[in-house]
Amino acid sequence: MATLNRTVGIGCYVEGFNDYAERTPVAIDVIRATTTAVTGVALGRRCFPVGTLEDAERLSHELDDALLAGELGGEMPYGFEMTNSPAQLARRADRERPMILLSTSGTRLITSAPAPVFVACLRNYEAQIEELIRGHPRVVLVGAGTRGAFREEDQLCCAWIGAGLWAAGYEPVDVRTAQVIERWRDSPVDEIVSGKSAEYLRRTDQLQDLDFILDHLNDLGDLFAYSHGEITQVPPG
């Protein structure tokens, strides 16, 4: 009977979390903010997501030798060392430097969520499912959204996690959630290659990040969460 009280919702971040009160939030931005964040923290780098350029500039004066990484509107801001690239980040040797991460949608999603919020991507989706089943009966999976659109890669990641919860006895909270899960639960990951985010990477000669995402599927068994301004690896349970 306890499983009847377990519910999962899927949504696309537009502005605020008012509709998701009293639920455990999971932030997802596969291309590319949560993949970049998870990659950095998994390699031992501290990660501080910010919602605005002003916040990034302020924090850069507070952290010693910070690495400014990210994009706004698809462009790397002046003074940043790298864009929002998990592939570039994985190759860097300066892992002792804390990263300030800024993106158009993903870091705004993370920093506006009721803390703490889980941060997930395709690298750790199964670990995220297991953790939610362990002790989080009311869950909402939120894709970052780009220009108000729920991008294919985020729908797929939300659906894969949602399908795992559904199989464990969670009930979808609405028709939309059920439709997203049904549409994407059995889809192969390479379906995201034809999406708009992948097309952007292709058009801007950043396919290394798409390749990185496709090549690093469910390769981490770790959990990550944002709280008190920083994304950290957190223990199960």
N, C-alpha and C positions, 0 to 999 in steps of 0.2 A: 504493500500500500504506500510505502514511503516514496516510491518512484513516481507516484501520481503528483507529488508536489514538486517534482523536478521539471524545470522548464528552460528552454533555450530560445533566445531571440537573435535575429540577424538584422543589422541595420547599416546604413551608410551615413557617415558623419557629415552633417551640414553645419550646424551651429549649436553647440551645447549638448548636454547629456540629460536634459530634463525628462525625456521619455524613458530613461534607463535607470531610474532611481531604485535603490535597494536590490540591484543586481550586480554580480561580479562582472566587471567589464574586461574585455580582451581587445586590445588595439591591434589592427592588422593593416599594414601597408607594404605589400609584397614588393612592389616596384615603386620606391625602394627603401623607405625610411626604416621600417621595422627590420628588414633584412640587414641593412647597414648597422643598425644599433645592436642587434643580436650578434652579428659577426664580430663587431668590435669588442663587446663585453666578453664573448666566448674566448677571445684571444688574450684577455687580461687587461683590456683598455677600459678606463672609466669613461662613461658616456653621459653627457648632460644635454638632453633635448631642449630646445627653446622654440617658442611659438612665433617670435618676431626677430627681425634683424637687430632692433634696439636691444632686445634681451641678450642676443648673441654678443653684441659689442660690450654691453655692461659686464657680462660674465667673463669675457676674455680678459678683463682687467683684474678679475678676482682670482682666476686660476693661473697657476704658473705654467708658462710655455704651452698654452692650450692649442690644440689643432682645430681650426675652424673648417668645418665640412658642411656642404649642403648646397641648396639651390632655392631660388625663388622665381616662380614663373618659368622654370626650366633653365635659368641662367645662374651661374655661380656668382655670388655677390663679390664686390671689390674687397680685397683683403683676405679672402678665403684661400686656403691652400688646395682644396680638392672639392669636387662636387659630391653629391649624395650617392657614392659609389661603393657597394660592398666589395667589388672586385679589386678596386684600387686600395681600399682599406686593408684587405687581407694581405696585400703584398708589402705594406709598409712595415719597416723595422722599428719605428719609434713608438712602440706600444706603451711606453711609460708616460707618454703625453696624454693628458685627458682630452677627450673629443667633445667639442660643442657642436651639436648636430641641429641643423635647420632645414626644413623642407616646406614646400608650399602647403601641403595637406597633412602629411603623416605626423610631423612633430606637433602641429596644432592639435591634432586628435589626441596625442599622448598627453600633452601638458594640460589640456582642458578637461580630462577625465577625472572623475572622483578618485583621488589617490587612496590606496594603491590600485594600479591597473596593470594587468598582465600585458606583456608585449610579445607578440608571436608572429611567426612567418612560416613559410613552408619548410624551413630547416628544423623546426621543433614542434610541428603540429601534433604529432602523436604524444609527445611528452605533455603537451598542453591539455589534450583530451584526458589523459590519465590523471592529471592534477585536478581538473575540474570535477571529474567523477569522484575523486577522493573526498572532496569536502565543500563543493560549491553548488548548491541545488538550484540557484537562480542565476542564469548566465546570459550575458548579451555579448555577441560577437560583432564588432563594429569595424567596417572597412573605412579607409580614410576618405575615399571619394575624391575625384579630381574634376574641378569645375562642376560640381554637383552631380557627377555621374559615378555610379557604383561600378568600378572597373572590373574586368573579367577575372584578373588574377586574385583580387580580393574576395570576389564572390566564391571563387573556387576554394580558397583557403578557409573562408568562413564555412562553406558547405562541407568540406572534409572534416573539420572539427565538429560542426553541427551534426553530421551523420554519425560520428562516433558517439556523441552524446545521445542522439535519438536511439541508437542501438542499445544503449545502456539504460533506457527507460525514461529519458527526458522527453517532454512533449513540446513541440513548436508552439510559440506563443501566438502566432498568427499565420494567416494563409501565405503571406509573403515569405516568411521564414521557411515554411514547408516547401514552397515553390523553388527557392534558391537551393535548398538541400537536394531536392529531387532533380533539379537541372544539372547540378555540378558534382554530385556525390561520386559518380562513376566515371567522370571525365578524366582523361589522361592529362598530365601536367602540360604537355606540349600544346594543349588548346589555347593557352594564354599567348602563344606566339603570334596569333592573328589579332590580338586585342590592340586597343589604342595606345596603351602604355608601351607595349612592345614596339609598336610602329614608331612611337616617339624615340625610343632608344635606337631603332634602326635608322631613322632619319638624321639623328644627331651623332651618328657613329659611336654609339655607346653600347654596342651589342655584347661587349665583354660582361656587362652586368646581367643581361638576360641569360647568357651562357652560364654565368656563376650561379644564378638562381636555379636553373634547370639541372645543373651538375651537383647541387648541394641540397638534395631533397631528403628531408627527414634524417639528416646526418648528425643531429644534436639531440641528446637526451636531457637537455637542461631547460630550466624555467627562468624567465626573466620578467621583472616587474619594475614599474616606475613609481617612485615614492620620494618625497623630499627633494625633488629636483634632479634625481639621478636614476638611470636604469641600471639595475644590478641583477646578478644571478641570485636566485632565491632557492632555498631548499624545498623539497616536496612537502606537502601537508601543512 
